Amino acid sequence: MSEKTKWGSLLLCLALAFAVFALTHWLLSGSSGFATYVPGLCAAGTLLIGSLISEHALARGEEDTSNTNAVDN
């Protein structure tokens, strides 16, 4: 995998987490109590899941590349 692909997946995860935070913050505006923590929790969960998925995909892509190189050599 190239550095551009790795940075792109990281930026996509961060953008998705920010979008989730902004949306839940907007939907829960004016609420009090525990609801004030929900946007941060949702954004953190989205960032965690997104980064796990992208790391798995990147690792899988590196395995495919290494198998191809082994066959070519």
C-alpha positions, 0 to 999 in steps of 0.5 A: 500500500502506498502512503497516499492510500494510508493517509487517505483512509485515515483522513476518511475515518477522521472526516466520518467521525467529525460528521457523526459528532456534528450530526449528533451534536446538532440533533441533541442540541438543548439537551442536558445530563448524559445526552451531552456526552453522546456526540463524543461517544458516538464519534469515538465509536465511529473512529474506532470502528472506521480505523479497525476496518481500514487497518484490516483492509490495508493489511489484507491489501498488503498480504495480497501484494506480498503473495503476488510478489512471491509468485512473480519471484 
